[in-house]
Amino acid sequence: MLKVKKHSSRAPSERRQSPRYRLQDGSLVINSTILGPILDLSLHGMSFEYYADDLEETRPADIGIFISHSKLLLTGLQTRVIRDSIIENNSSFLPVIRKTRAVEFVDLSEEQRRRIQRIIATQAVDSH
């Protein structure tokens, strides 16, 4: 019997330490300069969309997760930026750019880790 090797759509450099989960609508990342929808969440990081002023660098070293329908708020998450990409910049009259950012959690406390696990357990729609 011929065995067919399955090709992964992910490059080897994109391997994750833990599965990523898409959350229910209304799951937001927040800090003093960023507010946007969370695209996916794992125990080791997350990705999200946000809008940025093209004149200012936005660095969310300390971010939070807000789940609007359950009014859950988890703040003080230290992160390291893994990727920051422009999604679109269709407006020629507004200096605002739609971006996506992937971050890795850094130095989580046990309480923060437990709360992220709880968010995944109660808010995840699917994994990918």
C-alpha positions as CSV (number, residue, x, y, z in Angstrom):
1,M,0.0,0.0,0.0
2,L,1.3,3.4,-1.0
3,K,1.6,5.8,1.9
4,V,1.0,9.5,1.0
5,K,2.8,12.0,3.2
6,K,0.4,14.8,4.2
7,H,1.7,18.3,3.7
8,S,1.2,20.8,6.4
9,S,0.1,24.3,5.4
10,R,2.3,25.6,8.2
11,A,6.0,26.3,7.7
12,P,8.3,24.6,10.2
13,S,9.0,28.0,11.8
14,E,5.3,28.3,12.6
15,R,5.0,25.3,15.0
16,R,3.2,26.2,18.1
17,Q,3.9,25.1,21.7
18,S,0.1,24.7,22.2
19,P,-3.0,24.7,20.1
20,R,-4.6,28.0,19.1
21,Y,-8.3,28.5,19.8
22,R,-10.7,30.9,18.1
23,L,-12.9,32.6,20.8
24,Q,-16.5,33.7,20.7
25,D,-17.3,37.1,19.3
26,G,-16.8,39.9,21.7
27,S,-13.3,38.7,22.9
28,L,-11.0,41.7,22.8
29,V,-7.4,42.6,23.5
30,I,-7.0,45.9,25.4
31,N,-4.4,48.2,26.8
32,S,-3.9,52.0,26.9
33,T,-3.3,52.2,23.1
34,I,-4.9,49.1,21.6
35,L,-8.5,47.7,21.4
36,G,-9.3,45.0,18.9
37,P,-10.7,41.5,18.4
38,I,-8.7,38.5,19.4
39,L,-8.2,36.2,16.4
40,D,-6.9,33.2,18.5
41,L,-5.6,32.4,21.9
42,S,-3.3,29.7,23.3
43,L,-1.6,29.1,26.6
44,H,1.5,30.6,25.2
45,G,0.2,33.6,23.2
46,M,-2.4,35.1,21.0
47,S,-3.0,37.1,17.8
48,F,-5.4,40.0,17.4
49,E,-6.4,42.8,15.0
50,Y,-6.1,46.5,15.9
51,Y,-5.9,49.9,14.3
52,A,-2.7,51.9,14.4
53,D,-1.9,55.5,13.6
54,D,0.9,55.3,11.0
55,L,2.7,58.1,12.8
56,E,3.1,56.2,16.1
57,E,4.6,52.9,17.0
58,T,2.3,50.8,19.2
59,R,4.0,48.5,21.7
60,P,1.6,46.4,23.8
61,A,4.1,45.1,26.4
62,D,1.3,44.9,29.0
63,I,-2.1,43.9,27.6
64,G,-5.4,42.5,28.8
65,I,-8.2,40.2,27.6
66,F,-11.8,41.4,27.9
67,I,-14.7,39.0,27.2
68,S,-17.6,41.4,26.7
69,H,-20.6,39.1,27.1
70,S,-19.4,37.7,30.4
71,K,-17.7,40.9,31.6
72,L,-14.5,39.0,32.2
73,L,-11.3,41.0,32.4
74,L,-7.7,39.7,32.7
75,T,-5.0,42.4,32.8
76,G,-1.3,42.7,33.3
77,L,-0.3,40.1,30.7
78,Q,3.4,40.7,29.7
79,T,4.1,39.9,26.1
80,R,6.7,39.8,23.4
81,V,5.8,40.7,19.8
82,I,6.3,37.8,17.4
83,R,4.7,39.4,14.3
84,D,3.1,42.7,13.4
85,S,1.6,42.9,9.9
86,I,-0.5,45.4,7.9
87,I,-3.9,43.9,6.8
88,E,-5.1,46.8,4.8
89,N,-4.6,50.5,4.3
90,N,-7.3,51.5,2.0
91,S,-7.9,55.0,3.3
92,S,-5.9,57.8,1.8
93,F,-7.5,60.4,4.0
94,L,-7.1,58.8,7.4
95,P,-3.7,58.0,9.0
96,V,-5.1,54.8,10.4
97,I,-3.8,51.3,9.4
98,R,-5.6,48.0,10.1
99,K,-3.0,45.5,11.5
100,T,-2.6,42.1,13.0
101,R,-0.2,41.2,15.7
102,A,0.9,37.9,17.3
103,V,2.4,38.0,20.8
104,E,4.0,35.5,23.1
105,F,3.1,35.6,26.8
106,V,6.1,36.3,29.0
107,D,6.4,35.5,32.7
108,L,2.8,34.5,33.4
109,S,1.9,34.0,37.0
110,E,0.1,30.7,37.9
111,E,-3.1,32.7,38.4
112,Q,-2.8,34.3,35.0
113,R,-2.2,30.9,33.4
114,R,-5.2,29.4,35.2
115,R,-7.4,32.2,34.0
116,I,-6.2,31.8,30.4
117,Q,-7.0,28.1,30.6
118,R,-10.5,29.0,32.0
119,I,-11.0,31.5,29.1
120,I,-10.1,28.8,26.6
121,A,-12.4,26.2,28.3
122,T,-15.4,28.5,28.4
123,Q,-15.0,30.8,25.4
124,A,-13.3,28.7,22.6
125,V,-15.3,28.1,19.5
126,D,-12.8,25.8,17.8
127,S,-9.1,25.1,17.5
128,H,-6.8,25.4,14.6
